[in-house]
């Protein structure tokens, strides 16, 4: 079991997000992949891993714009933190998750306007 380091965001998380997927490389890449309870994990972490996976998939499906580096500069996190979170090698912190949700919501609003939806 890998324990997160001292800078880890939430000490309740004993595994990495990708550890809840089989195979772990499915995290963030396979749309039908579902998080499952993992040895040493818990139900809440399983749900959080699934949400993080779904957010990564949505960002990738949206054409990956703006880049992770650009979001990092705007919201104040490193490219390494972004990359590791997008690969499921670390949990998203609230700032990174907020940046990702900001982009996804802006993209959804833009798509709604383009499709003739309400403003």
N, C-alpha and C positions, 0 to 999 in steps of 0.2 A: 504494500500500500504506500502510495506517495502522499506525504503530508505537505501542504502548502507552506511556503516560507513565511518569514516574519512580516512581509508586506502584504500578505494575503488579506483580502477584503473582509471575508466573513469566515470566522473560525469554525462555524458549523459545517462547512463544506470540506469533507475529508478526501474526496476524489476530484478529478478534473471533469469538466462537462463531457468530454469525449469518452470518458470511462463508462458512461451510461449508455453507450451505443455499441452495437455489435454488427460489423467491426467498428472500432473506434474511428477509423478514417471516414466513416459515413457522416460524421458530424459536420454539418454545414454544407454538405454536398449532395446527399441523397434525400430527395423530397419525401419519400415514403418512410424514411427511417424514424423509428420511435424509441424514445428513451425507455429504458427498463431498469428496474432496481438492480443495483450492482453491489457486490460484496463490500461491506464497510460503508455503504451509502445509506441514504434515507429517502423517504417518500417526497419530502419537500425538495431536496436536491435533485431528484429525478424530474420533478415538474419544472424546476428552474432550468435544468439542462435542456429540456424539450423547448422551452420558450426561447432560450438563447439560440438553439439550433434553428428554430423557425425564423427568428430575426435575421440570422446570418443568411439563410436561404432567400428571404425577402430582399435583403440588400443586394445579393448577387443577382437575383432575377431582375432587379431594377437597373441593371447596367453598371453597378458599382460607381455611381457618381453621387456626390463628390468622392474623391479618393479618401482612404483611411488617413493618409498623411495630412490632407487638407482639413479633415474633421479634427484630427489631433491638434493641429495648430489653432483651430478656432475654439475648441473646447478644453484644451490643455491636458492632453495625454500623449504618450509617446507612440511612435510607429510600432515599436516592439510590443507594447501593451495591446495595441489594435490587432496586430498580426496574430499574437498568441490567443487573444480572445476569439478571433474569427476562425481559428483552427481548433478551438475547444481545449487549448492548452492552459487556459486560465479562465476564471469566472469574470464576466463583465462587471465592472464597478458601475455605480450609479451614473457617473459622468459619461462613460462610454455608452452605456445603454441609452441615456437621454439623448446623446448625439445621434445615435442610430435611429431612435424613434422619431427625432426631429426630422431627419432626412426622409424617412419612410412616410411620415404624415404629410410632409411638403410634396412628396412625389404623388401621393394619393389625391391630394387637393388639386394638383396640376392635372392629373389624369381625369379627374371629375370635371374640371372646367373644359378640358379638351373634348370630352365626350358630351358636352352640353348640359352637364348637371347643374344643380343650383349652386349659388355662391354663398 
